[in-house]
Amino acid sequence: MAETPDKNEAQLDRLREQIDALDRKIVELLNERARVVVEVGKAKLNAGYPVYAPEREHAVLQHITELSKGPLPPQSLQAIYRELMSGSFALEKPLRISYLGPEGSFSHQAATRKFGASIEYYPMATIPAVFDEVARKRCDLGIVPIENSYGGGVVDTMDSFIDVQVAVCAEVVTEIHHNLLANCPPEQITVIASKPEVFAQCREWLSGRFKKTDFVPTSSSARAAEMAASEKGLAAIGSTLAAELNQLRIVFANIEDNPNNLTRFLVLSKSPAKRTGNDRTAMMFTVRDKPGALVSVLKAFSDRGVNLSSIHSRPSRRRNWEYYFFTEAEGHLEDVHLAEAIDNAKGHCGELHVLGSFPQSAEPL
């Protein structure tokens, strides 16, 4: 016999009472945790330690994942704790983070997913400006794109490492979903604006639906969203955050040609990250002008079992036909085998600079 509506309602009331009671306990425990965080902040200040410690963040997220027996999935727990840590930063000392703007850019989206809502975010017009804010200590951290799984390395970021001394202390990997944003129906769209790289990542989808539409390149997808908010008949390709900030409708979602489109961002700091056991180390170097110099550098790592996960070259802009090589190795600078490999490689380099060791991102945010 089916239960009556009154019985169902009574059961819901009992369950909601349980939830209310649990919420009271959760809030009490969160505030108890916050009081300890305040003391941690005082201890860091006295010791001169930075507020953001990537290795501690890594340890906390790993710890709560191991503690959980479900049913909440690890991703949900980690998202909750990222916001909790965001609030903790605000209690210790408000973090100032610069990113490639304007508001609503994919860099902004990556920053908020990594550091939460309780942070002071500062949009910069260019990637070099993000570096400069961190180098001059006007911001505690900066976040810049380094590579896209579809478009490859970001040259402005690599070039900025040549000119500015900052440390890489963390990384963020995000899924990049492009959306067509507008304040009009699709049949009224006559112009579409976005970054040239974004058009390239959506080329097949666009060619099948907007053959007679004009495409206007912009400095950023967020700038395109600002234009779409004020110009009738103009649409933008951008993030869901850009749609929200500019009060635009998502006309078509996830229009990228490659559904596995990922972008990796680096977090810049003046303070290095400590070892976690699951790290990467970023370096840049030039090679000596002799036959086999690059091979000798690479061999210094392979002989010691160090895996180089990527390598890119950029003109040094100091001498013609001289190049900087940007590479990332698995491991931390404190690992003996990596330290030995770097020391040996220096003998074949004109310059070799360690840009920083940092925890590897477990999965996209």
C-alpha positions as CSV (number, residue, x, y, z in Angstrom):
1,M,0.0,0.0,0.0
2,A,1.4,3.4,-1.0
3,E,2.3,5.9,1.7
4,T,0.0,8.8,2.1
5,P,1.1,12.4,1.3
6,D,1.0,13.2,5.0
7,K,3.4,10.4,5.9
8,N,5.8,11.5,3.1
9,E,5.7,15.1,4.4
10,A,6.3,13.9,8.0
11,Q,9.3,11.9,6.8
12,L,10.7,14.9,4.9
13,D,10.3,17.1,8.0
14,R,12.2,14.6,10.1
15,L,15.1,14.4,7.6
16,R,15.2,18.2,7.3
17,E,15.4,18.5,11.1
18,Q,18.4,16.1,11.0
19,I,20.0,18.3,8.3
20,D,19.4,21.5,10.4
21,A,21.0,19.8,13.4
22,L,24.0,18.7,11.4
23,D,24.4,22.2,9.9
24,R,24.5,23.7,13.4
25,K,27.4,21.3,14.3
26,I,29.2,22.0,10.9
27,V,29.0,25.8,11.5
28,E,30.3,25.4,15.0
29,L,33.2,23.2,13.8
30,L,34.0,25.6,10.9
31,N,34.2,28.5,13.3
32,E,36.4,26.5,15.7
33,R,38.7,25.7,12.8
34,A,38.7,29.4,11.8
35,R,39.9,30.3,15.3
36,V,42.9,28.0,14.9
37,V,43.5,29.5,11.4
38,V,43.8,33.0,13.0
39,E,46.5,31.6,15.3
40,V,48.2,30.0,12.3
41,G,48.2,33.4,10.6
42,K,49.9,35.0,13.6
43,A,52.5,32.3,13.7
44,K,53.2,32.7,10.0
45,L,53.5,36.5,10.4
46,N,55.9,36.2,13.2
47,A,58.1,33.7,11.3
48,G,57.9,35.7,8.0
49,Y,56.2,32.8,6.1
50,P,53.9,33.5,3.1
51,V,50.1,33.1,3.7
52,Y,49.7,30.7,0.7
53,A,51.7,27.4,1.1
54,P,51.1,25.2,-1.9
55,E,52.4,22.1,-0.2
56,R,50.0,22.6,2.7
57,E,47.1,23.0,0.3
58,H,48.1,19.8,-1.4
59,A,48.4,18.0,1.9
60,V,44.9,19.2,3.2
61,L,43.1,18.2,-0.1
62,Q,44.8,14.8,-0.1
63,H,44.0,14.3,3.6
64,I,40.3,15.0,3.3
65,T,40.0,12.8,0.2
66,E,41.6,9.9,2.2
67,L,39.3,10.6,5.2
68,S,36.1,10.5,3.2
69,K,34.0,7.3,2.9
70,G,31.4,8.9,0.7
71,P,28.8,9.4,-0.6
72,L,30.3,12.8,-1.6
73,P,32.8,12.4,-4.5
74,P,36.3,13.7,-3.9
75,Q,35.8,16.6,-6.4
76,S,32.9,17.9,-4.4
77,L,34.8,17.7,-1.1
78,Q,37.8,19.4,-2.6
79,A,35.6,22.2,-4.0
80,I,34.1,22.8,-0.5
81,Y,37.6,22.8,1.1
82,R,39.0,25.2,-1.5
83,E,36.3,27.7,-0.5
84,L,37.0,27.0,3.1
85,M,40.7,27.7,2.6
86,S,39.8,30.8,0.7
87,G,38.0,32.1,3.8
88,S,41.0,31.1,5.9
89,F,43.3,33.2,3.7
90,A,41.1,36.2,4.4
91,L,41.4,35.6,8.1
92,E,45.2,35.3,8.0
93,K,45.8,38.1,5.5
94,P,43.8,38.9,2.4
95,L,45.6,37.5,-0.6
96,R,46.0,39.8,-3.6
97,I,46.1,37.8,-6.9
98,S,46.7,39.3,-10.4
99,Y,45.6,37.6,-13.5
100,L,45.2,38.3,-17.3
101,G,42.0,40.2,-17.5
102,P,39.5,41.7,-17.9
103,E,37.0,40.1,-15.5
104,G,35.5,37.0,-17.0
105,S,38.6,35.8,-18.8
106,F,39.6,32.1,-18.6
107,S,42.5,33.2,-16.4
108,H,40.0,34.8,-14.0
109,Q,37.9,31.6,-14.1
110,A,41.0,29.5,-13.3
111,A,42.0,31.8,-10.5
112,T,38.6,31.7,-8.8
113,R,38.4,27.9,-9.1
114,K,41.8,27.6,-7.5
115,F,41.5,30.2,-4.8
116,G,37.8,30.7,-4.2
117,A,35.6,33.8,-3.6
118,S,37.4,35.3,-0.5
119,I,40.4,36.6,-2.4
120,E,41.2,40.1,-3.8
121,Y,41.6,39.6,-7.6
122,Y,43.2,42.2,-9.9
123,P,42.8,42.0,-13.7
124,M,45.9,43.0,-15.7
125,A,45.9,44.1,-19.4
126,T,48.9,41.9,-20.3
127,I,50.8,38.8,-19.1
128,P,54.0,40.8,-18.5
129,A,51.9,43.1,-16.2
130,V,50.9,40.0,-14.1
131,F,54.6,39.1,-13.7
132,D,55.4,42.7,-12.8
133,E,52.8,42.9,-10.1
134,V,54.2,39.8,-8.4
135,A,57.9,40.8,-8.9
136,R,57.2,44.2,-7.3
137,K,55.2,42.6,-4.5
138,R,52.1,44.6,-5.2
139,C,50.3,41.2,-5.5
140,D,51.0,38.1,-3.5
141,L,50.4,35.8,-6.4
142,G,49.8,35.9,-10.1
143,I,48.2,33.4,-12.5
144,V,49.2,33.0,-16.1
145,P,48.4,30.5,-18.9
146,I,51.4,28.4,-20.0
147,E,49.9,25.9,-22.5
148,N,46.7,24.7,-24.1
149,S,46.2,21.1,-25.1
150,Y,44.9,22.3,-28.5
151,G,47.0,25.4,-29.2
152,G,50.3,24.6,-27.5
153,G,52.6,26.9,-25.5
154,V,51.8,30.5,-24.6
155,V,54.7,32.6,-25.8
156,D,54.0,35.7,-23.8
157,T,54.3,33.7,-20.6
158,M,57.6,32.0,-21.7
159,D,59.0,35.4,-22.8
160,S,58.1,37.0,-19.5
161,F,60.2,34.5,-17.6
162,I,63.2,35.8,-19.5
163,D,62.7,39.3,-18.3
164,V,61.3,38.9,-14.7
165,Q,62.5,36.9,-11.8
166,V,59.5,35.2,-10.1
167,A,59.0,31.6,-8.8
168,V,56.4,29.1,-10.0
169,C,54.8,27.7,-6.9
170,A,51.7,25.9,-8.2
171,E,49.7,24.9,-11.3
172,V,46.1,24.9,-12.3
173,V,44.6,22.8,-15.0
174,T,41.1,23.7,-16.2
175,E,38.7,22.4,-18.8
176,I,38.1,25.1,-21.4
177,H,34.6,25.2,-22.7
178,H,33.8,27.9,-25.2
179,N,30.3,29.3,-25.3
180,L,28.5,31.6,-27.8
181,L,27.2,34.5,-25.7
182,A,24.7,37.1,-26.9
183,N,21.7,39.2,-25.9
184,C,19.8,38.4,-29.1
185,P,18.6,35.3,-30.9
186,P,21.1,33.4,-33.1
187,E,19.4,34.4,-36.3
188,Q,20.1,38.1,-35.5
189,I,23.9,37.6,-34.9
190,T,25.9,39.4,-37.6
191,V,29.3,39.6,-35.9
192,I,31.2,37.3,-33.6
193,A,34.1,38.5,-31.5
194,S,36.8,36.7,-29.5
195,K,40.5,36.0,-29.3
196,P,42.1,34.6,-32.5
197,E,43.1,31.5,-30.6
198,V,39.5,30.9,-29.6
199,F,38.3,31.1,-33.2
200,A,40.9,28.5,-34.0
201,Q,39.6,26.2,-31.3
202,C,36.0,26.5,-32.6
203,R,36.7,26.7,-36.3
204,E,34.7,23.6,-37.4
205,W,31.7,24.4,-35.3
206,L,31.6,28.1,-36.5
207,S,32.1,27.2,-40.2
208,G,29.0,24.9,-40.0
209,R,26.7,27.4,-38.5
210,F,27.9,31.0,-39.2
211,K,29.3,31.0,-42.8
212,K,28.2,34.6,-43.6
213,T,29.1,36.1,-40.2
214,D,31.9,38.5,-39.7
215,F,34.6,37.5,-37.2
216,V,36.3,40.2,-35.2
217,P,39.5,39.5,-33.2
218,T,39.8,41.0,-29.7
219,S,42.5,41.1,-27.1
220,S,40.6,38.6,-24.9
221,S,37.4,36.6,-24.8
222,A,36.3,38.7,-21.8
223,R,36.7,41.9,-23.8
224,A,34.5,40.3,-26.5
225,A,31.9,39.6,-23.9
226,E,31.9,43.3,-22.9
227,M,31.3,44.2,-26.5
228,A,28.5,41.8,-26.9
229,A,26.7,43.3,-23.8
230,S,26.5,46.7,-25.5
231,E,26.3,46.0,-29.2
232,K,23.2,44.6,-30.8
233,G,23.8,41.7,-33.2
234,L,27.3,41.1,-31.9
235,A,28.0,37.8,-30.1
236,A,31.1,36.7,-28.2
237,I,32.8,33.4,-27.6
238,G,33.7,33.2,-23.9
239,S,33.4,31.6,-20.5
240,T,30.3,31.0,-18.4
241,L,31.8,33.5,-15.9
242,A,32.0,36.1,-18.7
243,A,28.3,35.5,-19.4
244,E,27.4,35.9,-15.8
245,L,29.4,39.1,-15.3
246,N,28.0,40.7,-18.5
247,Q,24.5,39.4,-18.1
248,L,24.6,37.6,-21.5
249,R,22.7,34.6,-22.5
250,I,24.5,31.4,-23.5
251,V,23.1,30.8,-26.9
252,F,25.2,27.7,-27.6
253,A,27.3,25.9,-24.9
254,N,30.5,24.0,-25.4
255,I,31.2,24.9,-29.0
256,E,34.9,24.0,-29.0
257,D,35.9,21.4,-31.6
258,N,37.9,19.4,-29.2
259,P,35.8,18.4,-26.1
260,N,39.0,17.5,-24.2
261,N,40.3,21.1,-24.5
262,L,42.5,21.9,-21.4
263,T,44.5,24.9,-20.4
264,R,47.3,24.8,-17.8
265,F,48.1,27.9,-15.7
266,L,51.1,28.6,-13.5
267,V,50.8,30.4,-10.2
268,L,53.6,32.9,-9.7
269,S,55.0,33.9,-6.3
270,K,58.1,35.4,-4.7
271,S,58.3,32.3,-2.4
272,P,59.1,28.7,-3.5
273,A,57.0,25.7,-2.7
274,K,58.2,22.9,-0.5
275,R,58.4,19.2,-1.6
276,T,55.2,17.2,-1.6
277,G,56.4,14.0,-3.3
278,N,54.4,14.6,-6.4
279,D,56.0,17.6,-8.0
280,R,57.3,19.2,-11.2
281,T,60.2,21.6,-11.7
282,A,60.2,24.3,-14.3
283,M,63.5,25.5,-15.8
284,M,64.8,27.6,-18.7
285,F,68.3,27.4,-20.2
286,T,70.4,28.3,-23.2
287,V,73.0,25.9,-24.6
288,R,76.7,26.5,-25.3
289,D,77.6,27.1,-28.9
290,K,79.1,23.6,-29.6
291,P,78.0,20.5,-31.4
292,G,75.7,18.2,-29.4
293,A,75.2,20.7,-26.5
294,L,71.4,20.3,-26.4
295,V,71.8,16.5,-26.6
296,S,74.2,16.6,-23.7
297,V,71.7,18.7,-21.6
298,L,68.9,16.2,-22.2
299,K,71.2,13.3,-21.5
300,A,72.1,14.7,-18.1
301,F,68.5,14.2,-17.1
302,S,67.9,10.9,-18.9
303,D,71.0,9.3,-17.3
304,R,69.6,10.0,-13.9
305,G,66.1,8.8,-14.6
306,V,64.5,12.2,-14.7
307,N,61.5,12.5,-17.1
308,L,61.2,15.8,-19.0
309,S,57.5,16.3,-19.6
310,S,57.8,19.2,-22.1
311,I,60.3,21.4,-23.9
312,H,59.7,24.6,-25.8
313,S,62.1,27.0,-27.5
314,R,61.9,30.8,-27.7
315,P,64.4,33.4,-29.2
316,S,66.5,35.0,-26.4
317,R,66.0,38.5,-27.9
318,R,69.6,39.2,-26.8
319,R,71.6,37.7,-29.6
320,N,70.5,36.5,-33.1
321,W,69.9,32.8,-33.4
322,E,70.2,32.2,-29.6
323,Y,67.3,30.4,-28.0
324,Y,66.0,29.8,-24.5
325,F,64.6,26.3,-23.9
326,F,61.7,26.0,-21.4
327,T,61.3,22.6,-19.9
328,E,59.6,20.8,-17.0
329,A,60.9,17.9,-15.2
330,E,59.1,15.4,-12.9
331,G,60.4,15.9,-9.3
332,H,61.3,18.6,-6.9
333,L,64.6,20.5,-6.7
334,E,65.1,18.9,-3.3
335,D,65.1,15.4,-4.9
336,V,68.7,14.3,-5.1
337,H,68.5,12.8,-8.6
338,L,67.0,15.9,-10.0
339,A,69.5,18.2,-8.3
340,E,72.4,16.1,-9.6
341,A,70.9,16.2,-13.2
342,I,70.6,20.0,-13.1
343,D,74.1,20.4,-11.7
344,N,75.5,18.2,-14.5
345,A,73.4,20.0,-17.2
346,K,74.8,23.4,-16.2
347,G,78.1,22.3,-17.6
348,H,76.6,22.3,-21.1
349,C,74.5,25.5,-20.7
350,G,75.2,29.1,-21.2
351,E,72.6,29.8,-18.6
352,L,70.3,27.6,-16.6
353,H,67.6,29.0,-14.3
354,V,65.2,26.9,-12.1
355,L,61.9,28.7,-12.2
356,G,60.4,26.7,-9.4
357,S,59.2,23.4,-8.1
358,F,55.5,22.9,-7.5
359,P,52.8,20.3,-6.7
360,Q,51.4,18.6,-9.8
361,S,47.7,19.2,-10.4
362,A,45.8,16.0,-9.7
363,E,42.9,16.7,-12.2
364,P,41.2,19.6,-14.0
365,L,39.3,22.1,-11.9
